[in-house]
Amino acid sequence: MATIGDVARVAGVSRSTASYALSGKRSISPAVRQRVQAAVAELGYTPNAGARALATSQTNVLGLLARFLDDEFAPAMLEYILGVTHMARRLGYDTLLVSEEDGVRALHRLARSRKVDGFVLLNVAENDQRLAALEEVGHPAALVGLPGGDAGVDVFDLDFEAGGRLMVDRMHGLGHRELILVSQPEHVLERGGAYVWRLANAVRDRAEALGVRVHAYHGAAAQPDIGADLTRFLDAHPHATGLLLNNEAAAAALPSVLGARGLSAPGDLSVIGRYSDDFARTFSLPFSAIDSAADRLGRSAVERLVGRISGQIPAAEAATVELLPPMIIDRGSLAPPRSDP
């Protein structure tokens, strides 16, 4: 088992410098800290949590608050969790996953127990009650998801408004003038899933400005209901030539729905989704999509949080909001609409 001495040797620093770089107890240059963190990752070094807590009042554990909700697609949530846990491990931190429904109670309980050094929050709602609890407990935190108003902590999210505009622009540029938009279930919107309306409103506004007709729907989060929904939407709008998906379950179900109808993409219908590249590979999805960047967002949140905990980012530095610009990964499902014979 690797020791702190092994870490110091590989990083080319003294034992005390390696210890300070990991504890944040003294100011260490970013270059040295990076070498030490790389050595930790290479050796698989794991500090003794009990001894570390006594020496530094730190546990090297991050609290991850995430819920697996019935009206959202569980595999998509796993992408965010993996991003958080992988980066935490790389930086020498363990992750305590808490899926308790009452996030406020969970925050207070973990803060009192002194089991974690900071929090990462997923499933962030527009008016998320956990933000007030974060302010009360005073622990460093980072959010994956944009709440309404000033969160007071670092926030990382995809720019869903820009994503909606990009979807419409790409379809319009190819000549499509009638589209179907399938969003997450209405329950997601009702409980504060602002990313749903952020993308949908941007699609509507951009389409109106460009003279594109959009039929907007909310679809189910699982089979067989989402398959039936897609069939119903396509039946209702036989002249639509493009499909926009802000619903991972819809993307996973679409190949079988198109196959049952004898349709292909992009021959009969152009398709743009919104999900991660890993998600597309897992379900062998042939559709072009805006990368939801789940892994990247989780990693960015942890990196910033650890910087706050270690003191590498000064406590006085204002919280930041980082919205990743959308990018379409082209998988060949976009083409000009087919002309009628």
C-alpha positions in Angstrom: 0.0 0.0 0.0 1.4 3.4 -1.0 2.4 5.9 1.7 2.8 9.6 1.8 6.5 9.0 1.4 5.9 7.2 -1.9 3.8 10.1 -3.1 6.6 12.6 -2.2 9.2 10.5 -4.0 7.2 10.2 -7.2 6.2 13.9 -7.2 9.9 14.9 -6.5 9.1 16.9 -3.4 9.6 16.5 0.4 7.3 14.5 2.5 6.0 17.6 4.3 5.4 19.4 1.0 3.4 16.4 -0.3 1.4 16.4 3.0 0.7 20.2 2.8 -0.3 19.9 -0.9 -2.9 17.3 0.0 -4.2 18.9 3.2 -4.2 22.5 2.1 -2.7 23.5 5.4 -0.1 25.7 3.7 0.1 27.6 0.5 1.6 25.4 -2.3 2.1 26.4 -5.9 -0.3 25.1 -8.4 2.5 23.3 -10.3 3.6 21.4 -7.2 0.1 20.6 -6.2 -0.6 19.2 -9.6 2.5 16.9 -9.4 1.4 15.6 -6.0 -2.1 15.0 -7.2 -0.7 13.1 -10.3 1.4 11.0 -8.0 -1.6 10.2 -5.8 -3.5 9.1 -8.9 -0.6 7.0 -10.2 0.0 5.2 -6.9 -3.6 4.9 -5.8 -2.6 6.5 -2.5 -5.4 6.7 0.1 -4.9 8.8 3.2 -6.0 7.4 6.6 -9.3 9.3 7.0 -9.3 9.1 10.8 -5.8 10.4 11.2 -6.3 13.1 8.6 -9.5 14.3 10.3 -7.7 14.6 13.7 -4.7 16.4 12.1 -6.4 18.8 9.8 -10.1 18.8 10.7 -10.6 17.4 7.1 -12.0 14.0 6.1 -11.1 14.0 2.4 -14.7 13.0 1.7 -17.2 14.9 -0.4 -20.9 14.6 0.1 -22.8 14.0 -3.2 -26.5 14.7 -2.9 -28.3 13.1 -5.8 -31.7 11.4 -6.3 -32.9 8.8 -8.7 -36.3 10.1 -9.6 -39.1 8.0 -11.3 -39.8 10.7 -13.9 -36.2 11.0 -15.1 -34.0 8.5 -16.9 -31.7 6.8 -14.3 -28.8 6.0 -16.8 -28.5 9.7 -17.6 -28.1 10.6 -13.9 -25.3 8.0 -13.5 -23.2 9.9 -16.0 -23.1 12.9 -13.7 -22.4 10.7 -10.6 -19.5 9.0 -12.4 -18.0 12.4 -13.4 -18.1 13.5 -9.8 -16.7 10.3 -8.3 -13.9 9.9 -10.8 -12.5 13.4 -10.4 -12.9 13.2 -6.6 -10.8 10.0 -6.6 -8.2 11.6 -8.8 -7.8 14.4 -6.4 -7.5 12.2 -3.4 -11.1 12.4 -2.1 -13.8 9.7 -1.5 -17.4 10.4 -2.2 -20.3 9.8 0.1 -23.5 9.4 -2.1 -26.7 10.4 -0.3 -30.0 9.8 -2.2 -32.2 10.8 0.7 -35.4 12.5 -0.5 -35.2 15.3 2.1 -32.0 17.0 0.9 -32.2 19.7 3.6 -32.2 17.2 6.4 -29.3 15.3 4.8 -27.2 18.4 4.5 -27.7 19.3 8.1 -27.0 15.8 9.3 -23.8 15.4 7.4 -22.6 18.9 8.4 -23.2 18.0 12.1 -21.5 14.7 11.8 -18.3 16.3 10.3 -18.1 13.4 7.8 -17.6 15.5 4.7 -15.5 18.6 3.7 -17.9 19.9 1.2 -20.9 19.1 -1.0 -21.8 18.6 -4.6 -25.5 18.9 -5.4 -27.2 17.3 -8.4 -30.9 17.4 -9.3 -30.8 21.2 -8.8 -34.2 22.8 -8.9 -35.1 26.3 -9.9 -36.0 27.2 -6.3 -33.9 24.6 -4.5 -34.5 24.5 -0.7 -31.0 23.0 -0.2 -29.4 26.3 -1.1 -30.6 27.9 2.2 -29.3 24.9 4.1 -25.9 25.2 2.4 -25.7 28.8 3.6 -26.6 27.7 7.1 -24.1 24.9 7.4 -21.3 27.0 5.9 -19.6 24.1 4.0 -18.0 24.7 0.6 -20.3 23.5 -2.2 -20.7 23.3 -6.0 -23.9 22.7 -8.0 -24.3 20.8 -11.2 -27.4 22.6 -12.5 -28.5 26.2 -12.7 -31.0 27.4 -10.0 -33.0 30.6 -10.2 -31.3 33.6 -8.6 -28.0 33.8 -6.9 -26.9 30.4 -5.5 -24.0 31.9 -3.5 -21.8 28.9 -4.5 -20.1 27.8 -7.7 -22.5 26.6 -10.5 -21.8 24.4 -13.5 -24.4 23.6 -16.2 -25.0 23.3 -20.0 -26.2 26.4 -21.7 -29.6 25.0 -22.5 -30.9 28.3 -24.0 -28.0 28.3 -26.5 -28.7 24.6 -27.1 -32.3 25.2 -28.1 -31.3 27.9 -30.5 -28.6 25.7 -32.0 -31.1 22.9 -32.6 -33.4 25.2 -34.5 -30.6 26.9 -36.4 -29.2 23.6 -37.6 -32.6 22.4 -38.8 -33.5 25.7 -40.4 -30.2 25.8 -42.2 -31.0 22.4 -43.8 -34.4 23.6 -44.9 -36.7 22.1 -42.3 -39.8 24.2 -41.5 -41.9 21.9 -39.3 -40.5 20.3 -36.2 -41.6 18.2 -33.2 -40.0 18.9 -29.8 -40.2 16.2 -27.1 -39.2 17.3 -23.6 -39.0 15.6 -20.3 -42.2 14.7 -18.4 -44.3 17.6 -17.1 -43.6 16.5 -13.5 -39.9 17.4 -14.0 -40.9 20.9 -14.9 -43.4 21.2 -12.0 -40.8 20.4 -9.4 -38.4 23.0 -10.7 -36.4 21.3 -13.5 -35.7 24.6 -15.2 -33.5 23.1 -17.9 -36.7 21.8 -19.5 -38.3 25.2 -20.1 -34.9 26.9 -20.7 -34.4 24.7 -23.8 -38.1 24.6 -24.9 -38.5 28.4 -24.6 -35.3 29.0 -26.6 -36.6 26.6 -29.3 -39.9 28.3 -29.5 -38.5 31.8 -29.7 -35.9 30.9 -32.3 -38.4 29.1 -34.4 -40.8 32.0 -34.3 -38.1 34.4 -35.4 -37.1 32.1 -38.3 -40.6 31.1 -39.4 -40.3 27.5 -38.3 -43.4 25.7 -36.9 -42.7 23.7 -33.7 -45.1 21.2 -32.1 -44.0 20.9 -28.4 -44.7 17.9 -26.2 -43.7 16.4 -22.9 -42.9 12.6 -23.2 -42.7 9.9 -20.6 -39.5 8.8 -18.9 -39.5 5.1 -19.7 -40.8 2.4 -21.9 -43.4 1.4 -23.0 -45.1 4.8 -22.4 -42.4 6.9 -24.2 -42.7 4.6 -27.3 -46.4 5.2 -27.4 -45.9 8.9 -27.0 -43.5 9.1 -29.9 -45.9 7.2 -32.1 -48.7 9.5 -31.2 -46.6 12.6 -31.8 -45.5 11.4 -35.3 -49.1 10.4 -36.2 -50.4 13.8 -35.2 -47.9 15.6 -37.5 -47.2 13.6 -40.6 -45.6 16.6 -42.4 -43.0 17.3 -39.7 -39.5 16.7 -41.1 -37.4 17.2 -38.0 -37.5 15.8 -34.4 -35.8 17.6 -31.4 -35.3 15.4 -28.3 -34.7 16.9 -24.8 -35.6 13.5 -23.3 -33.1 10.7 -23.0 -35.8 8.0 -22.8 -37.2 9.2 -26.1 -33.8 9.0 -27.8 -33.4 5.4 -26.5 -36.8 4.4 -27.7 -36.7 6.2 -31.1 -34.8 3.5 -33.2 -37.5 0.9 -32.5 -40.3 3.4 -33.1 -38.9 4.4 -36.5 -38.2 0.8 -37.4 -41.9 -0.1 -36.7 -43.0 2.7 -39.0 -40.6 1.8 -41.7 -38.8 5.2 -41.4 -35.2 6.1 -41.2 -33.1 9.1 -40.1 -32.2 11.2 -41.9 -34.0 9.8 -45.0 -37.5 10.4 -43.6 -36.9 12.4 -40.5 -33.9 14.4 -39.3 -33.1 14.1 -35.5 -31.2 16.1 -33.0 -31.1 14.9 -29.4 -29.5 16.1 -26.2 -27.5 13.6 -24.2 -23.9 12.6 -23.5 -21.6 10.8 -25.9 -21.3 7.9 -23.4 -25.1 7.6 -23.3 -25.2 7.4 -27.1 -22.5 4.7 -27.1 -24.3 2.7 -24.4 -27.6 2.6 -26.3 -26.0 2.5 -29.8 -27.9 5.6 -30.8 -27.4 6.8 -34.3 -28.7 10.3 -33.8 -26.8 13.5 -33.8 -27.0 15.2 -30.5 -26.0 18.1 -28.3 -23.5 16.7 -25.8 -25.0 17.1 -22.3 -21.4 17.0 -21.0 -22.5 15.2 -17.9 -19.0 13.8 -17.1 -17.3 17.1 -17.8 -19.8 19.1 -15.6 -19.3 16.7 -12.7 -15.5 16.8 -12.9 -15.5 20.6 -13.2 -17.7 20.9 -10.1 -15.4 18.7 -8.0 -12.3 20.4 -9.2 -13.6 23.8 -8.2 -14.9 22.5 -4.9 -11.6 20.9 -3.9 -9.9 24.2 -4.8 -12.2 25.9 -2.3 -11.6 23.3 0.4 -7.8 23.3 0.0 -7.6 27.1 -0.1 -6.1 27.1 -3.6 -9.1 29.2 -4.4 -9.3 32.1 -1.9 -12.4 32.1 0.3 -13.0 35.7 -0.7 -13.2 34.8 -4.4 -16.8 35.3 -5.6 -18.8 32.2 -6.7 -18.9 31.6 -10.4 -21.5 30.4 -12.9 -20.1 28.5 -15.8 -22.4 27.5 -18.6 -20.8 25.2 -21.2 -21.5 26.2 -24.8 -23.5 23.5 -26.6 -21.8 21.4 -29.3 -23.6 19.0 -31.7 -21.9 15.7 -32.2 -22.8 14.7 -35.8 -23.8 11.0 -36.1 -25.4 11.4 -39.6 -29.0 11.9 -38.7 -29.3 15.4 -40.2 -30.0 16.1 -43.8 -32.3 18.4 -45.9 -35.9 17.3 -45.9 -36.8 14.8 -48.6 -38.8 16.4 -51.5 -42.1 14.8 -52.3 -42.0 12.9 -55.6 
